Amino acid sequence: MKYAMLINVEPGYIEALAEDEQKAVFAEYMALGEDPRARGGAELQPIETATTVRVQDGQTLTTDGPFADTKEVFVGFYVFEADNLDEAIELAARIPAARLGGAIEVRPLVER
Amino acid sequence: MLASLVGFFGDFDLAEEAAQEAFAVAAERWPRDGVPANPGAWLTVTARNRAIDRIRRERTLAEKAWQREVPEVTMDEFDDTVIEDERLELIFTCCHPALALEAQVALTLRALGGLTTEEIARAFLVSEEAMKRRLSRAKAKIRATGIPFAVPAEHLLPDRMDAVLAVVYLIYNEGYSNPPTRIDLAGEAIRLGRVLAALMPDEPEVHGLLALMQIHHARRKARFSGDELVLLEDQDRSLWDVEEIAAGRTALERALALRGRGPYVLQAAIASLQADERIDWHEVAALYGRLAQITHSPVVELNRAVAVAQAGSTEQALEIVDGLDLDDYQYLHSTRGELLRRLGRTAEARAAYERALELASSEPERRFLERRIAEL
């Protein structure tokens, strides 16, 4: 089964670490991306680059900023292939943001 | 039987319906053809084959991706012991942390307790529709998210077992918090506890929980005199269920023989001591002390204070109580009231009881506190 891991964490959480810790965290993210079970993923640029788009009555409405104004923001995601939810949870727990104050939402993909 | 079907298909609803159909066929055929040599196996095989038929029919009607080939099962492949073993998988599935706690409780009662949806709804004071939806959503989540039908891997087992025991204990306590209904939740929890003890005989906390529930349950008839609360020290011990206490103590001994020192074992040991003719309050206080070290719970410290007072050191007990951060907890204030009363500090005792009264959550408790105030 494929699972999306949506990473939500306070901006600046990596910058708050010491330099060698930052390097270690980046290495962990890389390693997860290279896990044989990885099926994709991306890191998003900071929240300041976000634009929200809606269409109402045929009109495109554009606003500056993210969709939800929350303390934790959506910073990126992975897609992993796993046998079951327990395996997916173990992968999610390895995402550095999870232990640095963030939360990982794990949701199975719709597979057609 | 249900457990093995759920395991086979990973789908509760399908398993339940298949089981019902199998029973219907048995009711029709066995009087005519005679009861088969292994009725359990016959039922399970029949149910599996019925479910397989249904899956095949549905597969041609809808586009569903089934993960595996589902072969027809024959009688000789079937081993009766498989039915027993898969109940453990079922319990861990029902109590998976990805499910909401109320869903874990409902699923456990439905799948292992054998209660009907209507009975569970009544026990938790919700409508049958609401409980049906709760169970449906939980089953759908199990299916959709791939919650595995398995005993968790060893490194996950301690936490997952804590979750299972917590669900059973929650069911037990529900049996006391609501007005008595025809559904005996406390009894159900004890039954579940016995199943767990049989399935995991080497786990001391499992025996500890069973012991705790049984010893506590044994005193239920003495807890109320009419509608009035009766404290432990005033209870009519002839109303205690002697056999249930003995059963609880046997479970406790098993737990201690397995070197159990966890929270449920400690609480069971305390309950066992409190069932003695003359209570060894020093030992009770010491056990609460160890429990407090594990749980860091101020409520446990409060109970320790009570034991310290009962052992004769009222001043020391009051010191412990005054150091606790539990201002919104009615029992803190009722305990303070009692300790102050024993020390002859009547005005302060009244104030403490009145604070407890403000926080009291049930009629019997309110009346009890009012009586205490009147007796000052």
Interface residues (C-beta under 8 A of the other chain):
Chain A: M1 A82 D83 N84 L85 D86 A88 I89 V106 R107 P108 E111
Chain B: A65 H96 A98 A144 T145 G146 I147 P148 A150 P152 A153 L156
